[in-house]
Each structure stands twice: as C-alpha cells, then as structure tokens.
Amino acid sequence: MLGQPCQSFLPVFCCPSFQDLVLRSKFAPDCIKKNAVYMVEATFKGVRACILSHKRVSASTDEIITALPTPWADPQQSASHMLSRSKLCTWTQGERDDVMTGVGMIHLRQYRFQLKMLGQYEAVEWCMKMTPQAFFKRISFSIMPDSSPQDEDINCSLSFGLWQATHDFMFQGPYHCPSFVYCDGVALGLLRTILNAIKLWIEKRKSAKNKTCKWFLMKILFAKNDILRSALPTMRMVQSLAKLNKHDLADSKRVKISPHELMCGVRCWLRSLELHAGYYRFVQGATSTAGAEYPDRNRNPLAEEFQNAQHPEEDRPEAPSSSDALKKAILQHCRGCADFLPASQISNKLRSKGPFRKLQNFSALVTEQAGVLTNHGLLQKKDRNKKGNHKDQYKGLTWQQVQADDNARAACETLRLNRDFFA
C-alpha cells in the first residue's frame, strides 16, 4: 500500500513495470505468461475465483477507494463487491479459506496472493485505520513525498535487468523445486537472542508508567514472522547474484538463511517499526495539526482510535451500560440533520431496528436518553416557543462543536464515541 499526492506518477511506474518483470520471464508458467492471474480493480468474488482456478492471484489498483470500502467510494458501487480488510489478513498469510456456495464447498489453500494498492493520503490513512483484525500489521505501506525524489533522466535499465534476472532465477529454481527454508546454526542463535530481547522489552513496558500503544505492541508480537519474511527474499537475491556472476553455483540450491541475510531482515523489520511508530504519532496529533496543505486533517477519524489504544483496559472509563446503545443510535440518526427532529419521529425510526423492537415504553426511553445527551452537550434541543406547546425536538452537533466543550469531550470518552457519530 502506497500513499501518494494527487499528481504522482507512481501508478504508471509501480504497477505495470514490476508486473512486466514477471510476465517477460521466459521461465514463467503458462498461467502467468497468459496474464490470467493478474487482476485490476479486483472484486471479492473475483479473487476467490482466481485462487480456485490458478492457486495464485495478483491484484493491483491505482485508486484505493475502488478496492476497499471508504467514505469516498462511489455510491453506485456495491460494497459487497469490494475487498474486505479482515479477509485480507487471511489471504496475505496464505491461510485456509473455506467457502460455501450454491454448488457446494470450496476449499482454498496453498495459494499465493499479492495486492498492490495506491491512493491519495487521506484514503490510505482511512484504510490504515487500526482495528482488532490487525489488518495494518500484516502489510507494507509507504508514504510518497509531495515532490518526486526520482530523476526521470536516470538510466534505470540496468536495475530492471537485475530484477529481471532475479525473477528468472526464482522461476528456474525455487518455483519448480519448493523446499523448506530455515536458519543455519549461527543465524538461529541470533534470531533467538533477538526474540528474547523483544520479550524482555515487552515485559519491561508492561510495568512502565507510560504503557505502549496496544496496536504497536501487536505489530511487535509478529517480529519473528516479519524478520523471516524479509530475510527470505534477501537470501534469494543473494543466490540470484551468485548465479548471475557464475560464482559458487552450488549456492543456488542452498536452503539455509545465513547470519548476514538474517540481519538484513532485522534491518527491514526495524524500518517497518519506525514507519508504524511514526504513523501512530501522526495519528495522535492529527486533530491538532490542521493546515493549508491538508485542510481535512482535523477531521481525521483515526485519532479517536489511537486515543482508545493508548490506555490499557484498567485505565479506561467504566464499561458502557445497556442504554448506551440507544444513545449511540440516537446520535447516528440525528447526525448531519439540517433541521430539528421530533422525539416521536426518532423513536418511530429506531423502533424498527432489531435491538429495540421488544423494549417497552420506547418513546419515553428515547426522550429520556435524548435529554441525557443534551445535558452532556452531545445533542442540541430546540427551545420551546412562548406558548411552550411544541414537542421535544433534537438536532445533531458537529465534531468541532463537541471538541470545543469539555463536558462533551468527557462524555465521548465515557461512551467511547468517535467522529463517526457527529457531522
């Protein structure tokens, strides 16, 4: 996943060029040469169909809002056809995916999956929203600066030739002769030492006063997986260079990761940690760093998620009561309304929803909870006229109005409300 400015040239550079390296390889299998496993603007059903037919799929898009559900998606495009962030956790790890269809059971396993997405900053930040599925920890993402760091006059043909040779090597050897890859004795000792140091660091942070953000901690817990996943392609590139220079041809059949290759994987892992930590720091200050270059940054929905993740469970406010669901439903219904809504209209609309169908005296409950929200500064109530004979009417507030009120901010923390409940 790559965040980019609007005028970036990267959609033309990244997606087709690296795909061509695979398609041009004369050692590639027929399903790849015929371009049968490459998809653009892939759908949920299309990915599964390609995995079932070819045991592999590579999808790419130069506009992320067409691949994942976001607030900027085309309203005419059905969300059911888009990719699921939680399902991407399954596919990126090559885990088993069992599907029940009209023709019977489909078992997807032992497949290869690749997804390349590019998008503008705000859309990428939304898709990187922290969730319990931990979609964010299993991908690689980069942020492209506003000005291009590359010079178009640089001759990159030699670099592409080197990458082409690496792809040819992979199709010649490891693709046709799959084998288990493991660390040699020295590399294994280094890996165990590193994992032990990570374990001690985590234990130390648990007793520290300023505890680590749980999202960052979840990323660290995947250290072994991330290090080895970076060390393996490093080993393959070393083998490719050795074969290309006709130096130690026996090295192309090696299945042991060397200490130097492992340490390269460690450097890649540390770099990914720096990127994640920097991203979380950006999210933390997103609501207070509005500027001309990014006018909507003060409306970033990720800041609330980060604030919730900063505090451990024991430090959070008391658990919400059963009436909190009704409060949230009222806020959602009044969100963005231009006019005041009568309490009777709100109750009639919410009564049709499943969780509230069996509640007794529902109209009175709605009026009561709407009054509580008004007292906390989360809802606006219309003043009675001089005769005082009109019914109670309510209207939602904007996120800026809520943040400007200390009482409202405290109520948001208690009810665990984020920006999605306000206009």
C-alpha positions, 0 to 999 in steps of 0.5 A: 500500500502506497500513499501518494499526492494527487499528481504522482506518477507512481501508478504508471511506474509501480504497477505495470513495470514490476508486473512486466518483470514477471510476465517477460520471464521466459521461465514463467508458467503458462498461467502467468505468461497468459496474464490470467492471474493478474487482476485490476480493480479486483472484486471479492468474488473475483479473487476467490475465483482466481485462487480456485482456478490458478492457486495464485492471484495478483491484484493491483489498483491505482485508486484505493477507494475502488478496492476497499470500502471508504467514505469516498467510494462511489455510491453506485458501487456495491460494497459487497463487491469490494475487498474486505480488510479482515479477509485480507489478513487471511489471504496475505498469510496464505491461510485456509479459506473455506467457502460455501456456495450454491454448488457446494464447498470450496476449499482454498489453500496453498495459494499465493496472493499479492495486492498492490494498492495506491491512493491519495493520503487521506484514503490510505490513512482511512484504510490504515485505520487500526482495528482488532483484525490487525489488518495494518500489521500484516502489510507494507505501506509507504508514504510518497513525498509531495515532490518526486525524489526520482530523476526521470533522466536516470538510466534505470535499465540496468536495475530492471535487468537485475530484477529481471534476472532475479525473477528468472532465477526464482522461476528456474529454481525455487518455483519448480523445486519448493523446499523448506527454508530455515536458519543455519546454526549461527543465524538461529542463535541470533534470531533467538537472542533477538526474540528474547530481547523483544520479550524482555522489552515487552515485559519491561513496558508492561510495568512502565508508567507510560504503557505502549500503544496496544496496536504497536505492541501487536505489530511487535508480537509478529517480529519473528514472522516479519524478520523471516519474511524479509530475510527470505527474499534477501537470501534469494537475491543473494543466490540470484547474484551468485548465479548471475556472476557464475560464482559458487553455483552450488549456492543456488540450491542452498536452503539455509538463511545465513547470519548476514541475510538474517540481519538484513531482515532485522534491518527491514523489520526495524524500518517497518517499526519506525514507519508504524511508530511514526504513523501512530504519532501522526495519528495522535496529533492529527486533530491538532495539526490542521493546515493549508496543505491538508485542510481535512486533517482535523477531521481525521477519524483515526485519532479517536482510535489511537486515543482508545489504544493508548490506555490499557483496559484498567485505565479506561472509563467504566464499561458502557451500560445497556442504554448506551446503545440507544444513545449511540443510535440516537446520535447516528440518526440525528447526525448531519440533520439540517433541521430539528427532529421530533422525539416521536419521529426518532423513536418511530425510526429506531423502533424498527431496528432489531435491538429495540423492537421488544423494549417497552415504553420506547418513546419515553426511553428515547426522550429520556436518553435524548435529554441525557445527551443534551445535558452532556452537550452531545445533542442540541434541543430546540427551545420551546416557543412562548406558548411552550406547546411544541414537542421535544425536538433534537438536532445533531452537533458537529465534531468541532462543536463537541471538541470545543466543550469539555463536558462533551469531550468527557462524555465521548470518552465515557461512551467511547464515541468517535467522529463517526457519530457527529457531522 
